[in-house]
Amino acid sequence: MRVRALIGGLAAAALTLLAAPPATAITYGQPDNGEHPYVGIMVANDADGNPLWRCSGTLVSPTVYLTAGHCTDGAATATIWFEEDLQSLRETGGTAYPFPDDLSVSGTAYTHPDYDDTAFFRNDLGVVVLDEPVSMPRYGAIPELGYFDKFFVKRGQNKQLFTAVGYGLQRNMPDQTGLTQADLVRLKATLKIINQDAAFGEKKAGNSVLFTNNAATGGTCNGDSGGPIFVQGTNVVAAVTSFGMNARCAGTGGGYRVDTQDDLDWLATFGIYPGENW
């Protein structure tokens, strides 16, 4: 199940036709408080500039924004904001989200060449190449080959703690309850590994990881798709938020690993290499 949030009346109707609910926001998370200024919210656009859906992602260089493949698939361009609290800006008339304004940056969307929407968990990686560079004191970092392998050990031998960051829903409830919370703010949550390559019948293919998703430590939801899953205490994007296993964003959530050879080779074509920005 993919976790992107659709925008607009027509797109919202299309959401009900998906086999699995798209990803949304950080649930039961904590304010980011400026810890990850290089994490932003993107709106995918069609060739005519119409907004399609929103996702999260990480600036890994002045001009390259890393996200999920299902966030860029079908998009021509993307508009991105790095403000931590777009909700307050919208309420005070400070931003035209989801349309471009002087606070946003734009770029061209690219999807992993082997991405297949019917098996998105195998190559769920995308990037947006910005039209103009964005200067940050620091950027997200790409992991080295097999970086994630060391975390699949017996509990106690490795802390196995990760930090998910994104702009997704804070709560996803049935429409009739009116309790869905969708503030456009950057939040973070602490995740732990459950297992690898199990959600869709894979047998240790090395592509995806299941993480905790609960009220105690938080988790991912719609709109968090493409957002980074950092090794706690670092800026290393070990995975990007890829899917959820529950329409209410409870139980478990999934990340797509960024440390496989084909992904690193593809990112290298954009001038992004492991070990930079660490």
N, C-alpha and C positions, 0 to 999 in steps of 0.2 A: 504494500500500500504506500502510495507516494504522499509526500507531505508538502504540497504547495497550496497556497491560498489563491483562489480565483477572484478576480476583480470585476465588478459591474454586474448588472442584472442578467444579461445573457450568459455571462461566464458562470454566475452563481447557479443558474439553472443547469448548466453543463456539469457542475459539480455532482449533482445527484445521479448522473449517468455513469460516473466512474465506478470501476469495480472495487476500488479501495480509496478511502478518503485521503486527500492530499495533506501534506504536513503543515502544521501551523506554528504557534508560538511556544515560548518557554512556559511551562506550567509550574506553579509553586516555586518560581525562581526568585533570585535576588537582583536588585538593581546592579548594573554593571559598574556604575560609579567611575566611569572613565578608564576602566582597566583595559578595555579592548577597543580603542578608537578606530582601529583598522577593520572592524566588523561593521558592515553596512546592510541596509535593506535595499533590495532591487525590485523594480517593476519591469517585467518583460513586456515588450511591445511588438506588434506585428509590423509588416512592411510599411503600413500607412501611419504608424506611430500610435495606434490605439492600444491602451493597456490591456494585458491579458491576465496575468497573475503576479503574485509577489512571492519572493523568497528572501533568504538571507545569504550572506557570503563574506569572504575575507579578502582584503587587499593584500596581495603577496608581493607586490612591487608597485612602483608609482603608477603603472598603467595596466596591471593585470589583476582582475578580481576573480577569485576562485569560488565556484558554487557547484551545485549538483547538475548532472546532465539533464534530468527531467525539468530543471528550471530554465534551461536554455533551449531545449528541444522544441522546435516550432516557433521560436522567437527570432526576430531579425535584429533587434537592438534591445538595450536595457537602459533604464534610468535608475541611478543609485544615489542614496543619501547616507551620510555617515554621522548625522546628528543622533545623539543618544535618545532624545525624547521628541519624536515627531508629533506625538499626541498633543503636547502643550503648544507646539508651534502651530499646528493646525487650528487649535481652539482660539489662538490669538491672531489668526490670519497671517502667520509668518511663513507658510509654505503652501505651495499649490499641489502637494502630493495628491494623487499619483501622477500629476503632470509636471513637466520640467519647470524649474524656476532657478533663481540664482544660487540656491543651496544644493542643487543636484549636479551630478556629472553623468554623462552619457557615453555609451560605447557599443561596439558590435559584439553580438553573442556568437559563441562557438561551442559545439558539443562534441564530446569524444567521438571519433569516427566510427567506433564499433558499438556505439550506444544503440540499444533496441528497446523501444518503449514497452514491449511485451515481456522483456526480461531486464528491466532497468537496473536491477541490483548487480548486474555483471560489470557494467561500465558507466556508472552513474556519476559522471564528472563533466563539468562545463566551465567555461571561463567567459568573462566579458573583457574585451580589450578597450580601454578607455580612450576617448578622443583626445583628452588632455591629461597630463600627469597630475596626481594628487600627492602632495607632500605630507608625510607623516614622520614623527620621530622614530617610529618602528613599524615594521610590517609583519604579517603572519609568515611563518616559515614552512617549507615543504619537507617532509620526512625523508630520510634515506631509505634505500631499498630494504624491505623486510623489517622496518622499524617497529611495526606492531607485534611482531612475533614474540618478542620478549615479555609481552604482557599476558600471554596465554600460559601461565604457570599456576601452580597451586596457590590458592589464596594464602596470604601470609608471607610469601616469598617476594611479592611485589605489591605496592600499594594499589595499583590498578584503579587509580582515581583519574577522572577526566572532567573537563569543564565544557559544557555545551553553551554556546552563545547565539542568540538570535532575537528576532523581532516577532515571533509567532504568537499565537493566542495564549492568553494566560489561563483561559478555561474554555472548554468546548462542550456546550450543553445543547439538548434539543431546542429547536427554534421556538417552540411554544412556551418554553420556560422563561425566555428572555434573560437567561443567566450567562450566556456566552460573553466572555471578556476579551476584547480585541484591541487593547491599547497599543499604539505603535511606539513601543519603547524597547530599548535593548536590555535584555535580561540575561542572566547566567544561571546555570544549575550544575550540581555535582552528579556525575554518573559513575556507575560501576559496570564492569563487564559481566554479562550473563553467560554467553558462549559465542562461538563464531559459526557463520555459514549454516544456520539451521532453519531460518524462517521460511525458506522456499525450497527446501529439499536438497540444498547443496551439500556436498561432502568435503568440507575443508578445502574449498576452492580458493580461499584466501581473499575473497572480495568484500564480505560484509561482516559486521559485528553487531550482536544484540546487546543493548544497554538497559539498565534499570530506568524506570519512568514512573515515579511515585510521588505522593504528597510529602514524604519525609525529606527527600533531597532534591526534588524537582525532576523535570524531564522535558522532552521536546513535544511540539504540537504543530498544527498547521501554520505555515509561514516561516517555520524554522528550517525548512528544507534548504539544503545548500550551505547552511551555517556551519561554522567550525566546531569540531569536537577536539579540543586541545588536550594534550597530556597536562594534567593539573600543574600549575605553576610555571608553564612554559608558553611560548607562542607557536609551538609546533602543531600544525593541523594534521593530526593522525588520521582523521576521517572527516567526512562531511555528513550532515544529517540527511538521511535518505528516505526512511519510511517509518510508519507506525503500525502497530498491530491491533489498535483499538480505535474506534471512531471517536471516543471521548479522550484520547491521548493518555490512557492509563495503561499500566502493566509493563510494557516494554517498548523500546524504540530502536531503530536500526541506523547504523552509520555505514557509509561506503568508504573503504580504506583507500588512502591516497598513496600508499607506499609500494604499489606493485609496479613491475617493470614497464608494462605498456602505458600506465598512467604517467610515470616519470618521463618516459620517452616522449609522450605527447606534450607534456608541459614544457619540455625542453625546447619544443618548436616555438614557444612563446618567450623563450629566454628565461625560464624559471627552472632553477636547479636545486637539488637537495643541499641542505647545509647553509644556504644563504639566509641572512637575517636572524640567525639563532642568537 
